Amino acid sequence: MGADGVFSFEAGGAYRTRVTGEYVASGRFLTVDPPKRLVFTWGWETGAMPVPPGSSTVEITLEPVADGTLLRLVHSGLPSPEACAAHGEGWQHYIDRLALRAEGGDPGSDAWMQQPAQ
């Protein structure tokens, strides 16, 4: 996820990434526990969603299961049902691409990268 960015993968470390077009997300890593858990704050510096940097939290956990790895992603602290729906759509888009890659497939170029900011 993201066209480019700067990441400091340690507790308290900051990140900033251009997700698509003009949309830039940023926050801080709260927990970095490879390969099991990653927790970070999330928000948009630019974009249509009123979710400022640091105002929400994303927790990703990875758990081994019989046929692979179970990924759980919980995004909490979003300010409205509309923000929840928009972020749910975005996370699903990128998780689908990740799953295809994890299965040995090639998701190809991300069509969302061609979309300008709205």
Residue frames relative to the residue before (quaternion, step in Angstrom):
aa qw qx qy qz dx dy dz
M 1.0000 0.0000 0.0000 0.0000 0.00 0.00 0.00
G 0.7606 0.3607 -0.2746 0.4647 3.52 -0.76 1.01
A 0.4437 -0.6971 0.5071 0.2448 3.51 -1.09 0.79
D 0.7699 -0.1355 0.1219 0.6116 3.55 1.06 -0.76
G 0.1177 0.8098 -0.5694 0.0781 3.54 -1.21 0.23
V 0.3202 -0.6854 0.6165 0.2182 3.48 -1.43 0.07
F 0.0104 -0.8188 0.5697 -0.0698 3.56 -0.73 1.14
S 0.1043 -0.7449 0.6552 0.0700 3.56 -1.09 0.81
F 0.1640 -0.8503 0.4974 0.0509 3.56 0.11 1.37
E 0.5089 0.5633 -0.4946 0.4231 3.54 0.26 1.38
A 0.6329 -0.5238 0.3870 0.4188 3.57 -1.13 0.53
G 0.7850 0.2448 -0.2276 0.5216 3.57 -0.74 1.10
G 0.5454 0.6345 -0.3865 0.3880 3.57 1.26 -0.30
A 0.3976 -0.7283 0.5161 0.2125 3.54 -1.09 0.74
Y 0.0748 -0.7542 0.6440 0.1041 3.52 -1.35 0.26
R 0.0223 -0.7494 0.6614 0.0193 3.52 -1.32 0.43
T 0.0789 0.8188 -0.5601 0.0985 3.57 -0.69 1.08
R 0.3439 -0.6793 0.6060 0.2303 3.53 -1.11 0.76
V 0.2737 -0.8058 0.5084 0.1315 3.54 -0.28 1.30
T 0.7610 -0.1804 0.1424 0.6067 3.59 0.73 -1.06
G 0.8506 0.0756 -0.0488 0.5180 3.55 -1.12 0.64
E 0.8117 -0.2067 0.2047 0.5065 3.51 -0.67 -1.19
Y 0.5168 0.6667 -0.4088 0.3482 3.60 1.26 -0.09
V 0.0406 -0.7962 0.6026 -0.0367 3.56 -0.70 1.18
A 0.1251 -0.7799 0.6117 0.0430 3.57 -0.83 1.08
S 0.0369 0.7955 -0.6047 0.0147 3.56 -1.17 0.56
G 0.1625 0.7701 -0.6071 0.1095 3.50 -1.33 0.36
R 0.4568 -0.6508 0.5244 0.3046 3.53 -1.29 -0.47
F 0.4527 -0.6514 0.5358 0.2892 3.52 -1.19 0.63
L 0.2428 -0.7776 0.5668 0.1233 3.57 -0.86 0.99
T 0.7845 0.0304 0.0205 0.6190 3.57 1.03 -0.89
V 0.0038 0.7566 -0.6536 0.0199 3.55 -0.93 0.96
D 0.1428 0.7958 -0.5614 0.1766 3.55 -0.27 1.33
P 0.0661 -0.8377 0.5413 0.0275 3.60 0.40 1.23
P 0.6784 -0.2394 -0.6903 -0.0768 1.56 -1.97 1.49
K 0.4900 0.7305 -0.3742 0.2936 3.60 1.21 0.40
R 0.8496 0.0233 0.0877 0.5196 3.58 0.77 -0.97
L 0.0010 -0.7621 0.6471 -0.0228 3.51 -1.15 0.83
V 0.0036 -0.7822 0.6221 -0.0337 3.57 -0.83 1.03
F 0.1143 0.7989 -0.5811 0.1046 3.56 -0.86 0.98
T 0.4724 -0.6197 0.5296 0.3352 3.54 -1.24 0.47
W 0.1670 -0.7907 0.5877 0.0384 3.54 -1.22 0.61
G 0.2959 0.7318 -0.5957 0.1481 3.51 -1.22 0.60
W 0.4778 -0.6801 0.4957 0.2519 3.52 -1.32 0.34
E 0.3282 -0.7030 0.5976 0.2023 3.54 -0.96 0.94
T 0.7777 0.0633 -0.0131 0.6254 3.54 1.09 -0.80
G 0.5166 0.6296 -0.4753 0.3327 3.57 -1.17 0.52
A 0.6609 -0.5616 0.3590 0.3449 3.50 -1.32 0.23
M 0.6451 0.5418 -0.3262 0.4289 3.62 1.13 -0.49
P 0.3424 -0.7409 0.5369 0.2133 3.61 -0.86 0.92
V 0.3649 0.6815 -0.5335 0.3432 3.56 0.49 1.27
P 0.2033 -0.8221 0.5189 0.1162 3.61 0.04 1.26
P 0.6502 -0.5092 0.3837 0.4132 3.60 -1.17 0.51
G 0.8180 0.2503 -0.2033 0.4763 3.54 -0.99 0.92
S 0.5962 0.6264 -0.3512 0.3589 3.61 1.22 -0.18
S 0.7559 0.2205 -0.1741 0.5913 3.60 1.24 -0.14
T 0.3079 -0.7558 0.5571 0.1534 3.56 -1.28 0.36
V 0.1600 -0.7596 0.6257 0.0772 3.54 -1.07 0.88
E 0.0535 -0.7743 0.6304 0.0175 3.57 -0.93 0.97
I 0.0660 -0.7770 0.6260 -0.0046 3.54 -0.82 1.10
T 0.0121 -0.7760 0.6306 -0.0015 3.55 -0.89 0.99
L 0.1829 -0.7559 0.6223 0.0890 3.53 -1.17 0.74
E 0.0164 -0.8063 0.5897 -0.0435 3.56 -0.82 1.04
P 0.4188 -0.6928 0.5157 0.2805 3.61 -0.81 0.92
V 0.0190 -0.7619 0.6474 0.0001 3.56 -1.08 0.84
A 0.7565 -0.4286 0.2434 0.4299 3.56 -1.27 0.36
D 0.8170 0.2487 -0.1231 0.5054 3.61 0.84 -0.86
G 0.8268 -0.0765 0.0228 0.5567 3.60 1.11 0.52
T 0.6197 -0.5045 0.4308 0.4193 3.53 -0.92 -0.99
L 0.2836 -0.7343 0.5950 0.1623 3.54 -0.98 0.90
L 0.1442 -0.7768 0.6106 0.0540 3.57 -0.75 1.09
R 0.0590 -0.7624 0.6437 0.0293 3.55 -0.90 0.99
L 0.0306 -0.7769 0.6288 -0.0079 3.55 -0.91 0.96
V 0.0141 -0.7779 0.6273 -0.0341 3.56 -0.77 1.11
H 0.0830 -0.7734 0.6282 0.0156 3.56 -0.75 1.12
S 0.0147 -0.8291 0.5566 -0.0504 3.59 -0.39 1.25
G 0.7414 0.4388 -0.3076 0.4040 3.51 -1.31 0.38
L 0.4072 0.6974 -0.4963 0.3186 3.60 1.20 0.29
P 0.5168 -0.7378 0.3614 0.2406 3.57 -0.90 0.95
S 0.8233 0.1173 -0.0318 0.5545 3.63 1.12 -0.34
P 0.6400 -0.5046 0.3974 0.4217 3.59 -1.23 0.28
E 0.6267 0.5387 -0.3378 0.4505 3.60 1.06 -0.71
A 0.6547 0.4930 -0.3104 0.4817 3.58 0.98 -0.81
C 0.6200 0.5332 -0.3389 0.4654 3.60 1.04 -0.75
A 0.6745 0.4960 -0.2983 0.4583 3.60 0.86 -0.94
A 0.6738 0.4977 -0.3015 0.4554 3.60 0.87 -0.92
H 0.6851 0.4622 -0.2887 0.4833 3.58 0.92 -0.85
G 0.5999 0.5546 -0.3543 0.4550 3.60 1.09 -0.67
E 0.6453 0.5090 -0.3090 0.4785 3.56 0.99 -0.85
G 0.6686 0.5067 -0.2996 0.4544 3.59 0.92 -0.88
W 0.6702 0.4845 -0.3106 0.4687 3.58 0.85 -0.93
Q 0.6458 0.5201 -0.3350 0.4474 3.61 0.94 -0.81
H 0.6084 0.5611 -0.3435 0.4439 3.58 1.01 -0.82
Y 0.7450 0.4131 -0.2323 0.4693 3.58 0.78 -1.00
I 0.6136 0.5250 -0.3573 0.4692 3.62 1.07 -0.58
D 0.6187 0.5325 -0.3456 0.4628 3.61 1.00 -0.75
R 0.6564 0.4994 -0.3064 0.4753 3.60 0.97 -0.84
L 0.6470 0.5150 -0.3109 0.4686 3.59 1.00 -0.84
A 0.6502 0.5207 -0.3195 0.4517 3.61 0.92 -0.88
L 0.6385 0.5212 -0.3264 0.4627 3.58 0.96 -0.83
R 0.6666 0.4965 -0.2914 0.4735 3.58 0.96 -0.89
A 0.6505 0.5254 -0.3127 0.4506 3.59 0.98 -0.86
E 0.6793 0.4665 -0.2749 0.4953 3.59 1.17 -0.60
G 0.6304 -0.5675 0.3236 0.4194 3.58 1.28 0.16
G 0.5419 0.6247 -0.3953 0.3998 3.57 1.29 0.03
D 0.3845 -0.6799 0.5706 0.2537 3.52 -1.37 0.09
P 0.2944 -0.7848 0.5154 0.1784 3.60 -0.42 1.14
G 0.4210 -0.7171 0.4631 0.3066 3.60 1.25 -0.19
S 0.7090 -0.4144 0.3152 0.4757 3.53 -1.25 -0.16
D 0.4929 -0.6719 0.4824 0.2700 3.53 -1.12 0.75
A 0.3936 -0.7396 0.4985 0.2228 3.58 -0.49 1.19
W 0.6024 0.5723 -0.3611 0.4233 3.60 1.11 -0.58
M 0.5849 0.5900 -0.3767 0.4097 3.60 1.12 -0.51
Q 0.6615 0.5135 -0.3028 0.4550 3.58 1.17 -0.48
Q 0.5928 0.5989 -0.3569 0.4031 3.57 1.26 -0.33
P 0.3820 -0.7052 0.5427 0.2495 3.60 -0.90 0.86
A 0.6196 -0.5217 0.4247 0.4044 3.56 -1.24 0.35
Q 0.3613 -0.7342 0.5366 0.2059 3.57 -1.09 0.74
